[in-house]
Amino acid sequence: MVNNTCVGNGYFGIELERLGVTETNYNILKNNTLNSNGYDGIYLEESSGNTINNNTCNSNNRNGIAIWASSYISINNVLDNNICLDSENGIYISKAENSIISNNDCFSNYENGIYLEDATHSTIEQNVISNNYRGILSDSSENNTIRDNILWSNILFGISQEFSSNNTMYHNNFIDNTIQAYDDGMNIWNMSYPTGGNYWSDFNEPDEGAYDDYLGVYQNVIGGDGIVDNGTIGGGGQNPYIIDGDSQDNYPLINPFGNFTVLYEGWNLVSIPFVQTETELMTVLISISGSYDAVQWYNASDPSDQWKHYNSAKPAHLNDLNDIDHTMGFMIHITEPGGVIFDFPGSPLTQNQTIALYPGWNMVGYPSQKSLNRSNGLNNITFGIEVDAIWFFDADLQQWYEMGENDYFEPGRGYWIHATTQCEWEVPL
């Protein structure tokens, strides 16, 4: 079933259901639009081996996509690259085994982004799940793997494990959920070292006890490894991340897992910690095309015309900001309600990058994959000599902050740096 539009039906947009002994297995449901149906956009009952790919399910009364069983367990269904929003549940899986739920966008659903009920041995990976009541609800489910997801700004929980056990969660990004996670069972919230656990946005700053000055299984060797230091080291961090009395992430990550950052509605000051092979502005920002209307950069090397602008409402010949690279910090105005995920373009850094600083203010990037304190991040230049002020912008709070000696440079942030003299900043890899 390909390229259908099913809108406003009383029950289902597309329904596949076992009739007696007749099975409805091994179907491909692709590129369909299923909006405003009375029950579900796509409904599969006791149906196995199906591929559900690239569908848009919007404003269905019950579920965007539902796989349900009563007498027979559904197995080996693949749900990939679907958009499920503004329904009771984005994706609902019940009494199913070996499902793969990957690369879906589930947002603004008024119960759950993804709801697993009596589901086993399934994989939920690389989904973006945001602005739902709950991000992922696992109800009476076990032996599932939940990894590499972005769980962002969900109203109650990022992930809720209820009456569920032996589920494994790692390399998920828990960002600004009201309660990041809930677990009333016995589940696993990290892999062993060095794979590690999850990123928690409320546990990524020194004032939250999150430091990364040591590495190793016991976090007792000098040098960062992307994992919050163990609290047993004098002056180190306070891992693990506590979920409740018997649930914890033993190797929480200091930075988000994956090549992205969250951009909030309104102005953001950001940079790209990867090297661009193509620097044309619209190419660099292709992952958020249509979600911004203005970009600006302060070019300290051009005293006659320092501010460079791009505005989508202006004719192309009136815009003078045409390129963005990894050395630049830039302001970008996001118009998407609730914000967007910006996937960083480019290739990983392989060596220290050099940024020219000019006397006065400089709007610069931070081309590094490591969080480093002010002294280590400045590396070859000294605060109070070549540089006397650094500022950054918290877009979530729409608040400016001056960087103190105990604050950390963060990948993906842009910075205002005030230089007292012309110099070159060698940003450590």
C-alpha positions as CSV (number, residue, x, y, z in Angstrom):
1,M,0.0,0.0,0.0
2,V,1.9,3.0,-1.3
3,N,1.2,6.7,-1.9
4,N,-2.4,6.7,-0.5
5,T,-4.2,9.6,1.3
6,C,-6.6,8.4,3.9
7,V,-8.3,11.4,5.7
8,G,-11.3,11.7,7.9
9,N,-12.4,8.0,8.0
10,G,-14.7,7.0,10.8
11,Y,-12.4,4.3,12.1
12,F,-9.0,3.6,10.4
13,G,-7.0,5.1,7.6
14,I,-5.5,1.7,6.7
15,E,-6.6,-1.5,8.5
16,L,-5.0,-4.9,8.2
17,E,-6.7,-7.6,10.3
18,R,-6.6,-11.4,10.6
19,L,-9.9,-12.9,9.4
20,G,-10.3,-16.4,10.9
21,V,-7.3,-18.3,9.8
22,T,-6.4,-15.8,7.0
23,E,-3.2,-13.9,7.9
24,T,-2.3,-10.4,6.7
25,N,1.5,-10.6,6.9
26,Y,4.5,-9.2,5.0
27,N,2.9,-6.1,3.7
28,I,4.7,-2.8,2.8
29,L,2.9,0.4,3.9
30,K,4.9,3.3,2.5
31,N,4.5,7.0,1.7
32,N,0.9,7.2,2.9
33,T,-0.8,10.3,4.5
34,L,-3.2,9.3,7.2
35,N,-4.8,12.2,9.0
36,S,-7.8,12.9,11.2
37,N,-9.2,9.4,11.3
38,G,-11.6,8.3,14.0
39,Y,-9.4,5.6,15.5
40,D,-5.9,5.0,14.1
41,G,-4.0,6.2,11.0
42,I,-2.6,2.6,10.5
43,Y,-4.0,-0.3,12.4
44,L,-2.5,-3.8,12.1
45,E,-4.0,-6.7,14.2
46,E,-2.1,-9.9,14.6
47,S,0.0,-9.1,11.6
48,S,3.7,-9.9,11.3
49,G,6.7,-9.2,9.0
50,N,5.3,-5.8,7.9
51,T,7.3,-2.8,6.9
52,I,5.7,0.6,7.7
53,N,7.9,3.3,6.2
54,N,7.7,7.1,5.5
55,N,4.1,7.6,6.5
56,T,2.6,10.8,8.0
57,C,0.0,10.2,10.7
58,N,-1.5,13.5,12.0
59,S,-4.4,14.2,14.3
60,N,-5.8,10.7,14.5
61,N,-8.1,10.3,17.5
62,R,-6.4,7.3,19.0
63,N,-3.0,6.3,17.5
64,G,-0.9,7.3,14.6
65,I,0.3,3.7,14.0
66,A,-1.0,0.8,16.1
67,I,0.1,-2.9,16.1
68,W,-2.2,-4.9,18.3
69,A,-2.8,-8.6,19.1
70,S,-5.1,-10.7,21.2
71,S,-4.7,-14.4,20.4
72,Y,-1.6,-14.2,18.2
73,I,1.6,-12.3,18.9
74,S,2.8,-10.0,16.1
75,I,6.4,-10.5,15.3
76,N,9.1,-8.9,13.2
77,N,7.4,-5.6,12.2
78,V,9.6,-2.7,11.2
79,L,8.4,0.9,11.7
80,D,10.9,3.3,10.1
81,N,10.9,7.0,9.2
82,N,7.3,7.8,10.1
83,I,6.0,11.1,11.4
84,C,3.3,10.6,14.1
85,L,1.9,13.7,15.8
86,D,-1.2,15.1,17.5
87,S,-2.9,11.9,18.4
88,E,-3.4,10.0,21.7
89,N,-0.3,7.9,21.0
90,G,2.2,8.4,18.2
91,I,3.1,4.7,17.9
92,Y,1.3,2.0,19.9
93,I,2.7,-1.6,20.1
94,S,0.9,-4.3,22.0
95,K,1.7,-8.0,22.4
96,A,4.5,-7.9,19.9
97,E,7.9,-9.4,19.6
98,N,11.1,-8.4,17.7
99,S,9.7,-5.1,16.5
100,I,12.1,-2.5,15.2
101,I,11.0,1.1,15.7
102,S,13.6,3.5,14.3
103,N,14.1,7.0,12.9
104,N,10.5,8.1,13.6
105,D,9.4,11.6,14.7
106,C,6.8,11.3,17.4
107,F,5.8,14.7,18.8
108,S,2.9,16.6,20.3
109,N,0.9,13.5,21.2
110,Y,-1.3,14.0,24.2
111,E,-0.5,10.7,25.9
112,N,2.7,9.0,24.6
113,G,5.1,9.4,21.8
114,I,5.7,5.6,21.8
115,Y,3.7,3.2,23.9
116,L,4.9,-0.4,24.4
117,E,2.4,-2.7,26.1
118,D,3.3,-6.4,26.6
119,A,6.1,-6.0,24.1
120,T,9.3,-8.0,24.2
121,H,12.7,-8.3,22.5
122,S,12.1,-5.2,20.4
123,T,14.5,-2.3,19.6
124,I,13.5,1.4,19.8
125,E,16.3,3.4,18.3
126,Q,17.2,6.8,16.7
127,N,13.8,8.3,17.2
128,V,13.1,12.0,18.0
129,I,10.3,12.0,20.7
130,S,9.3,15.5,21.9
131,N,6.5,17.5,23.4
132,N,4.4,14.5,24.3
133,Y,2.8,13.9,27.7
134,R,5.2,10.9,28.0
135,G,8.0,10.3,25.6
136,I,8.2,6.5,25.8
137,L,5.9,4.5,28.0
138,S,6.9,0.9,28.6
139,D,4.0,-1.0,30.3
140,S,4.4,-4.6,31.3
141,S,7.2,-5.0,28.7
142,E,10.5,-6.7,29.0
143,N,13.8,-7.5,27.3
144,N,13.6,-4.5,25.0
145,T,16.5,-2.2,24.0
146,I,15.9,1.6,23.9
147,R,19.0,3.4,22.5
148,D,20.1,6.4,20.6
149,N,16.9,8.3,20.9
150,I,16.3,12.0,21.6
151,L,13.7,12.5,24.3
152,W,13.1,16.2,24.5
153,S,10.7,18.5,26.3
154,N,8.1,15.8,27.2
155,I,5.5,17.1,29.7
156,L,5.8,14.3,32.3
157,F,8.5,11.7,31.6
158,G,11.1,11.2,29.0
159,I,10.9,7.4,29.6
160,S,8.6,5.7,32.0
161,Q,9.1,2.0,32.9
162,E,6.0,0.7,34.5
163,F,5.6,-2.9,35.6
164,S,8.5,-3.6,33.2
165,S,11.8,-5.3,33.7
166,N,15.0,-6.3,32.0
167,N,14.8,-3.5,29.5
168,T,18.1,-1.8,28.6
169,M,18.5,1.9,27.9
170,Y,21.7,3.6,26.8
171,H,22.9,6.4,24.5
172,N,19.6,8.2,24.8
173,N,19.5,12.0,25.2
174,F,17.2,13.1,27.9
175,I,16.7,16.9,27.3
176,D,14.5,19.1,29.4
177,N,11.8,16.6,30.2
178,T,9.9,17.6,33.4
179,I,10.9,14.3,34.9
180,Q,13.7,12.7,32.9
181,A,12.9,9.1,33.7
182,Y,10.7,6.9,35.9
183,D,11.3,3.2,36.8
184,D,9.3,1.0,39.1
185,G,10.9,-2.2,38.0
186,M,14.4,-3.7,37.6
187,N,15.8,-2.2,34.3
188,I,19.3,-1.4,33.0
189,W,20.2,2.2,32.3
190,N,23.7,1.9,31.0
191,M,26.1,-0.5,29.2
192,S,29.5,-1.3,30.6
193,Y,32.5,0.9,30.2
194,P,33.4,2.5,27.7
195,T,30.0,2.3,25.9
196,G,28.4,4.0,28.9
197,G,24.9,5.2,29.6
198,N,22.7,8.2,28.7
199,Y,23.0,12.0,28.4
200,W,20.9,13.9,31.0
201,S,20.5,17.6,30.5
202,D,20.1,18.2,34.2
203,F,23.5,16.5,34.9
204,N,25.9,18.1,32.5
205,E,27.4,21.0,34.3
206,P,30.0,21.3,37.1
207,D,27.5,23.0,39.4
208,E,25.3,19.8,39.0
209,G,28.3,17.6,40.0
210,A,29.1,16.7,36.4
211,Y,32.9,16.7,35.6
212,D,34.9,14.9,33.0
213,D,38.5,15.1,34.2
214,Y,39.2,11.4,34.5
215,L,38.8,8.3,32.4
216,G,38.8,4.5,32.8
217,V,36.6,1.8,34.2
218,Y,37.1,3.3,37.7
219,Q,37.4,6.9,36.4
220,N,40.8,7.3,38.1
221,V,43.1,8.1,35.2
222,I,43.6,11.8,34.3
223,G,41.9,12.7,31.0
224,G,38.4,13.0,29.8
225,D,36.4,10.2,28.1
226,G,32.9,11.7,27.7
227,I,31.6,10.0,30.9
228,V,30.9,11.9,34.2
229,D,33.6,11.2,36.7
230,N,32.9,8.9,39.6
231,G,32.2,10.6,42.9
232,T,34.8,8.6,44.8
233,I,37.6,10.8,43.2
234,G,38.5,13.8,45.2
235,G,37.2,16.9,43.4
236,G,35.6,14.8,40.7
237,G,32.0,14.3,39.7
238,Q,29.1,12.6,41.4
239,N,28.1,9.8,39.1
240,P,25.9,7.8,39.0
241,Y,22.8,9.6,37.8
242,I,20.0,8.6,40.2
243,I,16.6,7.8,38.8
244,D,15.1,6.4,42.0
245,G,16.1,4.3,45.0
246,D,17.1,1.2,42.9
247,S,17.6,2.6,39.4
248,Q,20.6,4.5,38.2
249,D,22.8,5.3,35.2
250,N,26.3,4.2,36.3
251,Y,28.1,5.9,33.4
252,P,26.2,9.1,32.5
253,L,27.5,11.0,29.4
254,I,28.8,14.5,29.8
255,N,27.6,15.6,26.3
256,P,24.7,14.6,24.1
257,F,25.2,11.4,22.2
258,G,25.1,12.0,18.4
259,N,25.8,14.9,16.1
260,F,23.1,17.4,17.0
261,T,22.0,20.2,19.2
262,V,18.6,21.5,20.3
263,L,17.7,25.0,18.9
264,Y,14.9,26.7,20.8
265,E,12.2,28.9,19.4
266,G,13.7,32.5,19.3
267,W,17.4,33.4,19.1
268,N,20.2,30.9,19.6
269,L,24.0,31.5,19.6
270,V,25.5,28.3,18.2
271,S,28.5,26.8,16.4
272,I,29.2,23.6,14.5
273,P,31.9,21.2,16.0
274,F,32.6,19.6,12.7
275,V,34.4,20.6,9.6
276,Q,32.2,21.6,6.7
277,T,33.0,20.4,3.2
278,E,30.3,22.7,1.8
279,T,29.9,26.0,3.6
280,E,27.0,27.6,1.7
281,L,24.5,28.7,4.4
282,M,21.4,26.9,3.2
283,T,23.4,23.7,2.7
284,V,24.9,23.9,6.3
285,L,21.4,24.5,7.7
286,I,19.5,22.0,5.5
287,S,18.4,19.8,8.4
288,I,16.3,22.8,9.8
289,S,15.2,24.2,6.4
290,G,12.0,26.2,6.9
291,S,12.4,26.4,10.7
292,Y,14.5,29.7,10.8
293,D,14.1,33.1,9.3
294,A,17.3,35.0,10.2
295,V,21.0,34.3,10.7
296,Q,23.6,36.8,11.7
297,W,27.3,36.9,12.4
298,Y,29.7,39.5,13.7
299,N,32.9,39.6,11.6
300,A,35.6,41.2,13.7
301,S,38.0,41.2,10.8
302,D,35.9,43.6,8.8
303,P,35.8,46.9,10.7
304,S,33.9,48.7,7.9
305,D,30.9,46.2,7.9
306,Q,31.1,43.9,10.9
307,W,27.5,42.5,11.1
308,K,26.7,40.1,8.3
309,H,23.0,39.0,7.9
310,Y,20.8,36.5,6.2
311,N,17.0,37.2,6.3
312,S,14.6,34.9,4.4
313,A,12.3,37.8,3.7
314,K,14.9,39.8,1.9
315,P,15.9,39.3,-1.8
316,A,19.1,37.3,-2.1
317,H,21.2,40.2,-3.3
318,L,20.5,42.1,0.0
319,N,21.9,39.3,2.2
320,D,25.6,39.4,2.9
321,L,25.9,36.3,5.1
322,N,26.3,33.5,2.6
323,D,28.6,31.0,4.2
324,I,29.0,29.3,7.7
325,D,32.0,27.3,8.9
326,H,33.2,25.6,12.1
327,T,35.2,28.6,13.3
328,M,32.1,30.9,13.5
329,G,29.6,31.4,16.2
330,F,26.4,32.6,14.7
331,M,23.0,33.8,15.9
332,I,20.0,32.0,14.4
333,H,16.3,32.9,14.9
334,I,14.2,29.7,15.1
335,T,10.5,30.1,14.1
336,E,9.4,26.5,14.8
337,P,7.1,26.4,17.9
338,G,8.9,24.4,20.6
339,G,12.2,24.4,18.7
340,V,14.0,22.0,16.4
341,I,16.8,19.4,16.3
342,F,19.8,20.7,14.3
343,D,21.9,17.8,12.9
344,F,25.5,19.0,12.5
345,P,26.8,18.7,9.0
346,G,30.5,18.0,8.2
347,S,33.2,15.6,9.1
348,P,34.7,14.9,12.6
349,L,37.7,17.0,13.6
350,T,41.1,15.3,13.3
351,Q,43.3,18.1,14.7
352,N,43.2,21.3,16.7
353,Q,41.5,24.2,14.9
354,T,42.8,27.8,14.9
355,I,40.6,30.9,15.2
356,A,41.9,34.4,14.7
357,L,40.9,36.8,17.5
358,Y,40.9,40.6,16.9
359,P,41.1,43.4,19.5
360,G,37.6,43.9,20.8
361,W,34.6,41.5,20.5
362,N,34.7,38.3,18.4
363,M,31.7,36.0,17.7
364,V,33.4,32.6,17.4
365,G,32.7,28.9,17.4
366,Y,34.1,26.2,19.6
367,P,35.3,23.5,17.1
368,S,35.9,20.7,19.6
369,Q,34.1,17.5,20.7
370,K,35.1,18.0,24.4
371,S,33.7,20.0,27.2
372,L,36.7,21.8,28.8
373,N,36.9,24.4,31.6
374,R,37.8,27.9,30.7
375,S,41.5,27.5,31.3
376,N,41.9,24.3,29.4
377,G,39.6,25.4,26.6
378,L,41.5,28.6,26.0
379,N,44.6,26.3,25.7
380,N,47.3,28.5,24.3
381,I,46.0,31.9,25.4
382,T,45.5,33.1,29.0
383,F,42.4,34.6,30.4
384,G,43.2,38.1,31.8
385,I,46.0,38.6,29.3
386,E,45.0,38.0,25.7
387,V,41.3,37.6,26.6
388,D,39.4,39.3,29.4
389,A,35.7,38.4,28.9
390,I,33.7,35.5,27.4
391,W,29.9,35.4,27.1
392,F,27.5,32.7,26.0
393,F,23.7,32.6,25.6
394,D,21.2,30.1,27.1
395,A,18.5,29.9,24.4
396,D,16.2,27.8,26.6
397,L,16.1,30.6,29.2
398,Q,16.8,33.4,26.6
399,Q,19.5,34.6,29.1
400,W,23.1,35.8,28.6
401,Y,25.9,34.5,31.0
402,E,29.5,35.6,31.5
403,M,31.8,32.6,31.6
404,G,33.6,32.1,34.9
405,E,36.7,30.2,35.7
406,N,34.7,27.1,36.7
407,D,32.4,27.2,33.6
408,Y,33.0,24.9,30.7
409,F,33.2,25.4,26.9
410,E,30.4,23.2,25.4
411,P,30.4,21.7,21.8
412,G,27.7,23.3,19.8
413,R,27.7,26.7,21.6
414,G,28.9,29.9,20.1
415,Y,30.8,32.5,22.1
416,W,31.5,36.2,22.4
417,I,35.2,36.6,23.3
418,H,36.7,39.9,24.1
419,A,40.4,40.0,23.1
420,T,42.8,42.7,24.3
421,T,45.2,42.1,21.4
422,Q,45.3,40.3,18.1
423,C,46.1,36.6,18.6
424,E,45.2,33.1,17.5
425,W,43.3,30.7,19.6
426,E,44.2,27.0,19.1
427,V,41.1,25.2,20.1
428,P,42.0,21.8,21.6
429,L,40.5,18.8,19.9
